[in-house]
């Protein structure tokens, strides 16, 4: 079960990533992405992994300790849980970047490659987006 949940976290997010990157100007993209529930599908995997281990995970989160977290992340359910968390929150950030980019007038030719970077290395993607947005905003001033 854990392996299946791990395996499904990204495919559940893939259709949303596809419309953001490949069809940013399609009228349905904005409609679909306006829903704040977009990251819910990968979060289903997260909750399915978290609930059976809620007490153990909760204790670790209430009193973070490197060794304890390292041990939990070394378990299949811990790795799957964090993976699903990353997928959901990367998608949440991408959703924000999509709308923020549109409101700043950033070209999809700029935003789409940044979204691809965000899939693989979200902190780098977020920084790249913030830099591109900042440059765009300054050029309009």
Secondary structure, 3 states (H helix, E strand, C coil): CHHHHHHHHHHHHHHHHHHHHHCCCCHHHHHHHCCCCCCHHHHHHHHHHHHCCHHHHHHHHHCCCHHHHHHHHCCHHHHHHHHHHHHHHHHHHHHHHHHHHHHHCCCHHHHHHHHHHHHHCHHHHHHHHHHHHHHHHHHHC
